[in-house]
Amino acid sequence: MQPHVFFVKRAYFCGVGIFDTLKEQLLLQEWPNVYFFKFIVPNDSEKLALVTGFFDANAEITLHPSKTGKYTSISAKTVMMDVDSIIALYERAAAIPGVISL
């Protein structure tokens, strides 16, 4: 199975429906399926632990520090059971200050 990659722009307004377009795109796929997540996280051990903690031991997680060392890119490839679980994970990430979902 090829992982699906979708990019999510963070919205700094009301937040109503910010994941609607992504959800519509994901509903076109069959689930369960492999999904690729990417986050940019401030280089803070607590925030890094929160984001990596979203994934189980079966996920392929890669961390890359930025050139300046201020941020870390977290890439994770994992099997997701359904669209709602993907959206829920993005919502959890959006609740962490400074985390950017790509």
C-alpha positions in Angstrom: 0.0 0.0 0.0 1.3 3.5 -0.9 0.9 6.1 1.9 -1.5 9.0 1.2 -0.1 12.4 1.8 -2.3 15.4 2.4 -1.2 18.8 3.5 -3.2 20.6 6.2 -2.9 24.4 6.6 -3.5 25.6 10.2 -6.3 28.0 10.6 -6.0 30.7 13.2 -9.7 31.8 13.0 -12.9 30.3 14.3 -11.8 26.7 13.5 -15.2 25.6 12.2 -14.7 23.2 9.3 -10.9 23.5 9.0 -10.6 19.8 8.4 -13.7 19.5 6.2 -11.7 19.5 2.9 -9.2 17.0 4.1 -12.0 14.7 5.4 -13.7 14.9 2.0 -10.5 13.9 0.2 -9.8 11.1 2.7 -13.3 9.6 2.3 -12.4 8.9 -1.3 -9.9 6.3 -0.1 -10.4 2.8 1.3 -9.7 2.3 5.0 -7.8 0.9 6.9 -4.8 2.2 5.0 -1.3 3.5 5.5 -1.2 7.3 6.2 1.7 9.7 6.3 1.7 12.5 8.9 4.1 15.3 9.2 4.4 17.9 11.9 6.8 20.8 12.6 7.3 21.0 16.4 9.2 23.6 18.5 12.4 21.9 19.8 10.8 21.3 23.3 11.1 17.8 24.8 7.6 17.9 26.2 6.0 18.9 22.9 8.1 16.4 21.0 7.0 13.7 23.4 3.3 14.7 23.1 3.4 14.5 19.3 5.4 11.2 19.0 3.1 9.8 21.7 0.2 10.0 19.2 1.6 6.9 17.5 2.0 3.3 18.5 5.1 1.1 18.4 4.2 0.0 14.8 4.5 3.5 13.3 7.6 4.4 11.4 8.6 7.7 13.0 11.5 9.9 11.8 12.7 13.1 13.5 14.8 15.8 11.7 16.1 18.9 13.5 16.0 22.2 11.6 19.2 23.9 10.6 18.8 26.4 13.5 17.8 23.8 16.0 14.6 25.7 16.9 12.3 23.1 15.4 12.1 19.4 14.7 10.2 17.8 11.8 8.3 14.7 12.8 7.2 12.3 10.0 5.2 9.3 10.9 3.8 6.5 8.6 1.2 4.3 10.2 -1.9 2.3 9.4 -5.0 4.3 10.2 -8.3 2.5 10.6 -10.6 5.3 9.4 -10.9 8.9 8.4 -12.3 10.1 11.8 -9.2 8.8 13.6 -7.0 10.8 11.2 -9.0 14.0 11.8 -8.9 13.4 15.6 -5.1 13.1 15.6 -4.8 16.4 13.6 -7.2 18.0 16.2 -5.0 16.8 19.1 -1.9 18.2 17.4 -3.6 21.6 16.7 -4.3 21.9 20.5 -0.5 21.9 21.2 0.8 25.5 21.0 3.4 26.0 18.2 2.8 22.7 16.4 2.3 22.9 12.7 0.6 20.1 10.8 1.6 19.7 7.2 
